[in-house]
Amino acid sequence: MGKVFQYVVRVNGKEYNVEIESENEEIFLKSVTRAASSATQTLGEESTQKVEPALTVGTSVPTTSSVSQKPAAPSKTGGTVVEAPLPGKILRINVSTGSQVKRGDLLLILEAMKMENEILAPVDGVVDSVLVSPNQTVNTHDPLVVLK
């Protein structure tokens, strides 16, 4: 038996208790029950369904338009590379080469899953290069901006 995670999910104003099990890099839906209701709908052990992961189990889903990212990696040229935290499309770029930024300043907007996600500067610095353009599609960990 792997790790079991429990969530409360709200769909169309109705709450559901969801149990998910993670085992050997696979995710299984263990049960779904209607919360705060006498009528329950449960998927028992015998009807466990495999679920393709859309998100890594145990991570939090952003509820605002700001995506929290891991600290940016230093580049081989001495700058800080800001990477895409998730796949999506570049909607707007708010900086250009030579722009001075402070930690937390808005660098660009990345659209993912029909949400606009703010990509913020992880450190104070100067924009060394912008590696993407509007309407460009990017994957997770693709470099977006280099700061020095």
N, C-alpha and C positions, 0 to 999 in steps of 0.2 A: 504494500500500500504506500502511495506517495503522499505528498503534502496535500492537505485539503484546505481550500480557501472558501470563506463564506462572504457573500455580498448581499446588500439590499439594493435592488434595481427598481427604478420607477419607470413604468411605461404607460403613457397616456393617463397619468395621474394615479395609476394602481401600482402598489408596491408588491414585489416578489422577493422571497428569500431564495438565493441561488447558491448552490454548493458546487464547487469545481475541484477536481483532483488533478494534480500534475504529477506525472510519473514518466521517467526516461524521456524528457523533452516532448511528451505528448500531453494534451490537455483533454480531460473528459468531463462532461457535464454529469454530475452525480444526482442532483435533484433540483426541482423548481417548485416552490410552494407559494401560494398567494398569502401575503402577510396580512395580519389583522382581519382575517375573514374565516368564517366557519367552513366555507367550501375551499378545499385544497386540491391542487392538482400536483401530483408528485410523480416524478420519473424514478422508479425504484431501481435497486441495484441491477435487476435483470434487464432493465431497459436503458442502461447507461449508453450515452451517445458520445461519439468522438466529436470534439469541437476544434475547428481550425483556429489557431490563435490569431486574433487581430491585434492584441496587445500582449506584452509580456505579463504573465500572472504575477501579482504582487506589486505592480507599479500603479501609481495613481494616474487617473485620467484627468487632464487639465479641464477645469470648469470655467476658466476665463480665456481670454484671447491670448494669453501669454504662455508660452511653452517654456518650462524650466529645462535647461540643458546642463549637461555635464560640463565641467570646466573645459575651455578650449585647449587644444594641444599646441605646444610650441612648434613652429614650423622649422624646417631645416635651415632656413635663412635667418633665424633669430626672431621672427615675428610670432604672433599668436593666430592660429587658424581657427576661424569660427565655422563649425560644421553644421549641416542640416540635421536637426534632431529627429526628423521623420520625413518620409517621402512626400512630395507635393509639388506645387507650381509656384514660382516666384511671382507675386502680384505687383509689389512695389519695392523699390530700393530707395532708402532715405539718406544714403551717404554716397560720397564719391571719393576718389583717390585724393589724399591730402586732408580730408576732413578730420578734425579733432573730435574724439568721442570720450565720454566718461563712462565708467562702468554703469550699466543699466540703460544707456541710451539706445533708442530704436535704430537698428541697422536696416532691417527689411521686413517685409510681410510675406509669409509663406502660407499658401492655402493648402490645407490638407483635410480630407474628410469633410469638405464644405465648411470648414472653419478657417478664419483668418488668424494665424499664429504670429505673434510678434517675436522676432529674433533680436535679442538684446546684446549689447556689447558686454562680454564677460570681464573685461579689464579696461582701464583708462589707456588711451593711446591715440595713434594717428592711423587712418586707413591707408595701408600700403597698397592694397589692390582689392578690387571687387571682381570676383571670379564668375559671377552669374549675371543674367540679364532678365528683364521682365518677360513673363510667359514661358521661361525656361523650366523644364521639369527636372527635379533633382531627387536623388535617392538618399536614404539615411546615411550619414557620415560623409556626404559629398562636401568638399570645401566651398564656402560661400564668400567669405571675406577674410583678408589677412590684415591684422593690426600689428603695428610696431610701437 
